[in-house]
Amino acid sequence: MIDHDIPRIKRPTSENYLEYFYHYVSNEKAPDMQMIPHSDLFYIRAALEAKFPGRLFTMDEIRTLVDQEYGIQYPKPSKKLNLK
């Protein structure tokens, strides 16, 4: 038996992108893909959180950092995640 001791990171509900996606798919609706950040942002966040343990970054912070450091602007979602 494999012991899955992967810590569950508590993020604000506004960052539950996977839950948002699966909620819509399970209800046979098409999710608004503009609501889900580009995969680059997830990789950057994972790398920063590995380098700075104990510090959780929001997608807004990652977007701002990428814009400030590299001048690349990723679009922000036009609305908040809604799981209703």
Secondary structure as the mmCIF struct_conf table of DSSP 4:
data_model
#
loop_
_struct_conf.conf_type_id
_struct_conf.id
_struct_conf.beg_label_comp_id
_struct_conf.beg_label_asym_id
_struct_conf.beg_label_seq_id
_struct_conf.end_label_comp_id
_struct_conf.end_label_asym_id
_struct_conf.end_label_seq_id
HELX_LH_PP_P HELX_LH_PP_P1 ILE A 6 LYS A 10
HELX_RH_3T_P HELX_RH_3T_P1 THR A 13 GLU A 15
HELX_RH_AL_P HELX_RH_AL_P1 TYR A 17 SER A 26
TURN_TY1_P TURN_TY1_P1 ASN A 27 GLU A 28
HELX_RH_3T_P HELX_RH_3T_P2 MET A 33 MET A 35
BEND BEND1 ILE A 36 ILE A 36
HELX_LH_PP_P HELX_LH_PP_P2 PRO A 37 HIS A 38
HELX_RH_AL_P HELX_RH_AL_P2 SER A 39 LYS A 51
BEND BEND2 PHE A 52 PHE A 52
TURN_TY1_P TURN_TY1_P2 PRO A 53 GLY A 54
HELX_RH_AL_P HELX_RH_AL_P3 MET A 59 TYR A 70
HELX_LH_PP_P HELX_LH_PP_P3 TYR A 74 PRO A 77
BEND BEND3 SER A 78 LYS A 79
#
